[in-house]
Amino acid sequence: MSSKLRILVPVKRVIDAAIKPRINKTQTGVETKGVKFSINPFCDIALEESIRIREGAKDLVEAIHAVSIGPTKAQDVLRVALAKGADTSTLIDVGEEEVEPLNVAKLLQKVVEKENSNLVILGKQAIDDDSNQTGQMLAGLLNWPQATNASKVEIEGDSVTVTREVDGGSDTLRAKLPLVITTDLRLNEPRYASLPNVMKAKKKPLEKLKASDFGIDIVKRLETLKVDEPPVRAAGIKVETVDELISKLKELKAI
C-alpha cells in the first residue's frame, strides 16, 4: 500500500436538499421525476475535506478518486466532484435499482482494492434514506479502523486524529492508516465549482463499470410495503399566563 494518501470519496446522487420530497402515486417511495438532483450534502463535505487535506500538504496526497453508485445520470455529480478537485472517478452504473447499504459497502470494498486506497472519507449518511450504515459496514469488510461523525480531521504521517461531537462535549480518536472516516455537517463548508474547473472536468477520467464487473449481486433484501406522509400536526396555541398554561396542560392530561 502506498505511503502517500490515496483517498477514495464516495459521492451519492440525491434529490437536492432544498427541495421538499413528495411521495409518488403508488406510495412506494419518493417522486423522482422532474426534480433537481445534486451531490448528497454529507458526501460534498467528505469531498471538501479530501481537497483541504491536499491543499494543506500537497506532498501528502497522491490521488483523490471519486466513486458513485447509481444511474447513468450520476455522471453529473462525478463531474462536479472532478471540477471541485477530484483527480479521477468511477461510475458503477446500477440503473434505477436502489442499492442497500451492505451492497454499497461491498462495491466500495472492491473499489478500494482496485484503486489501492488507504483512506476512505465518506458522508455519514445520505439524506434520501438516512441509513448511516455504509461507512461502518465498509470498515468491517476491510477490517480497517473507523472514525465516524468527524467534525475535525488532522493527519500527521500515518497517524490520523479525528474529533467527534458527542452529547456534552467532544470525543477524540486516533488511528493509523488505512482508515475509514465518515463526516458530520460541522466538519467544513463545501466550495462551489468554478466554471473553468467545470470545463476542465470534462477531460478528467471517468470510468464506467457495472456491479457485475466486481462480481457483486445487488439483489434487495428489504421490501418497502408502503410510504406515507407524516401525520399533520394540530396548530399550537398561545397562552397569556402560567395559570392558563397549567390549565391547558391538565386538559391534555400532560401533567
N, C-alpha and C positions, 0 to 999 in steps of 0.2 A: 504494500500500500504506500502511496506517495507520502513523502514527508511534508509536502505543502498541502494546503487545503484544497480539496476538490469538493465543492459544495453542490449538493442537489437540493433544488427548491421545487416541490410540487405546487402547482397552481390550478385551482378549480374554476370552471366557468359556472357562474350562478346568476340568478336574477339580480339585477342591480339593487344595492342596498337601499336606494332612495325610493324604490317602487314598492307599493303595498301589494303583496301577493293576493291572488284570487283563486278560489277553488274551482276546478273545472266542472263541467256539467255532469260528468259521470261520478263525481265525488271520489275519484281515485287518487287525486293529487292536486298539485298547483297548476294553474293555467300557464302554459309556456309560450303560447302563440302570440305574436305581436307585442312582446315585451322586450325591454332592453336587458342585455346580459353584460356582465363585467367580471373582472377577477374577484374572487372571494376576498373580502377585506382582510381577513387574517392571513391569507396567502400573500397578499400585497405587502403586508408588514414583514413577513418572512423574507420576501424578495428584497425589500428595502434594507433589512438588516444584513443580508448577504453582501449587498453592494457597499454598505457602510464599512463592513469588515475589510473589504478590499481597499476601499479608499483610505482607511486608517493605516493599512500596512500592505502596500502593493506586492511586496516580495512574499507575503504570507499566503496569498491565494493564487492557485494555479488556474482554476476554472470555476465558473458558475454555470450549472446546467439546469434549465427549467424543464419540467415534465408535466403534461396534463393528460388526464384520463377522461375521455368524454367523446362527444360527437365531433364530426369533421369541423364544425364551426368553432371548436375550441382552439383552432389555429389562431383566432383573433386574440385571445388572452396570451398565447405564447408570443405572438408578435409584439404585444405590449411589454411583456417581460423582457424580450430581447431589446426593445427600444429603451427600456429603463437601465439595462446593464448586464443582463444575462449574456453569456457568450454563445451558447448553443442550446438546442431544445429538442424535445421528443414529444410527439403526439401519439398516444395509444388510443386509436380510434375504436370505440365500442358502440358506435351508432347512438341510438336513443336509449340504449339499455342503462338502467340505473345500477351502478356497481356498489355493492355493500362494502363497508369499511374493511372487513377482513380481506376481501379480494383486492381492494385498492392497496392494502399493505403488502399483499403477496406480489402484486405487479411492481410496486415500488422497490421491493427487495431485489427483484430481478434487474431493475434499472440501476440500483446501487452497485450491484455486482458488475453490470455491463460497463458502467462509467467509472468504476474503481473509486467511488465516492468515499470520503472518510468523515463527512459532516452532512447531516440532513437537517435543514431548517424548514419547517412547515407550520402552517397555521394550526392553532389548537383545535379548531373546528371549522366547518363550513356553515354558512348562515342558512342554507336550504334545509339541512337535516339536523344540524346541531349535535351530531353524534359524539364528537370529542373522543374518538377511539383510534383513528388511523395511526397517529404518531406512536401511541403506546404499543399497538399491535406490531408496528414495523420494528420497534426496538426489540420486542420479544422475538420476532422471527430472525432478526440479525444477531441476537444475543449481544446487543450493544447497550451501554448505559443510556439513560434518558433524563432530560430535564424539561419538564412541562410548564406551560403558562409563564414563559420567560418575560420579565419586564426590564431586564438588563443582561447583556452578554459581554463578557470580557475574555479575550484569548491571549494566552502567553505561552508560546511554544506549543507543546501538545496538551497543555492543560487549559480547560475551559471553566470559567466561573459564571454561574447563572444565578441571578436574583429573581425570586418569585414573590409576588404579593400574596399574602395569606391573611386570614382573619386575624386582626390585631397586630399586624406588623409585616415583616418580610422574612423569607427563607432563602438562605444562600447555599447553593450546591456547587461542588467542584468535582470534575471528572476528567479522565484522559480521553483523547480521541482514540478510536472513532466514537461518534456521539449522535444522538437524535435530540433535537431541540424543537419544542412547539412554542409558538409565540402568542403573547397576550396583546390586547389592544394598546396598552400603555408603553410598549417597547419603543415605538417610534412613530413618526408621521410620514407616510409614503410620499415620494416625489411624483410629479407629473412627467410624462414622457414628452420631450420637446419634438417639434415637427421634424427637424433634421435627423434626430435619432430614430423617429418612426420610419423615415425613408431609408435610413441605413439598415434598419432591422429587416427589411425585405430581402437583404442579401445575406443575412446570417443563416447558419444551418438550421433547418427544421426537419428532423427525421420523422417519418410516419410509419407506425407499426400497428399490429393488431395484438389483442390479448393472446391469441393462439400462437403468435410468434414466440411467446415466452412459455408456452405450454400450461397456461393458467385457465381453468374453467371458471367463468364468471357467473355461473348459474346462481339465481337468487335463492336464499334460504328462508326469507321472510316474505309474507304476503300482506299487502295493505288491503284491509277489508273495506274501510270507508274513511273519508276525511271530512270533518265537519268544521264549520266556523265556530269559534269560541262563543259561549252564550253572551247575549247582550246584557251589560250591567245596568242596573237601575241608576238613575241620576241621583247624585248626592243632594243634601240639603244643608243650609247654613243655620246655625243656632246663635242666639244672642247672648245667652248666659250659660254658666256652668250647670245651673239647676236644670235648664232646658236640655242640655246635653245629656245629663244623667237620666232625665225622664225618657228621652228618645232611646237611649241605650237599654233601659229597662223594658221599653215596649218591644224592642227587638230581641229581648232576652239575652243581650250581650253581657250583662252584668247581673 
